[in-house]
Amino acid sequence: MKITKGNKLDEIILPQVNGGAFKLSETKGRKVLVTFYRVAGCSFCNLRLMEFKKKFNEFGKNFMHVGIFHSPIDNLQQTMKKHGSLPFTILADEHFEYFKKYEIERSYSKLLSTLLFKGHRVFPAILKGFVPMPIKGHLDIAVTDILIGENGIVEDVYYAKKDSADHFEFEKIKAFSQ
């Protein structure tokens, strides 16, 4: 099922990098950005997390970000340690269950486009050791951002269009979070 504005997502239950199970239903009453990323060490994905961590105080107090990676939990935990403490929730969907359910695209052409036109942008992430090695998951995932309102209803969704690292702009997320 491709997600559209006005949908209510079914329950998502996944392991969190800092232990325990996450349930999407427990976010009701908050504004939530759910992002389907690629694999744990993806340089582009970790650059996005670095940028979000740096600017997280610009978001509203009732906002939370949930990042879902297609990686085993142990691999994801090891990678996320490089970030230090993160002000958001990181989850492992090792079996690609929710990626499939919500029709998150896999595209080698979008991955190639990302590498060609955005490759130069990831040096800060690479310098911090965010390199997708070993690759434990699908590297060709085209990211997807979902904005969920306080009532649990999808207010907007963005399936990557131009390349595999194509997200909502920061300012759109910031405005949503207020």
Buried (B, 14 or more C-beta within 10 A) or exposed (E): EEBEEEBEBEEBBBBBBEEEEBEBEEBEEBBBBBBBBBBBBBBBBBBBBBBBBEEBEBBEEEBBBBBBBBBBBEBBBBBBEBBEEBEBBBBBBBEBEBBEBBEBBBBEEBBEBBBEEBEEEBEEBEEBEBBBEEBBBBBBBBBBBBBBBEEBEBBBBBBBEEBBBBBBEBEBBBEBBE
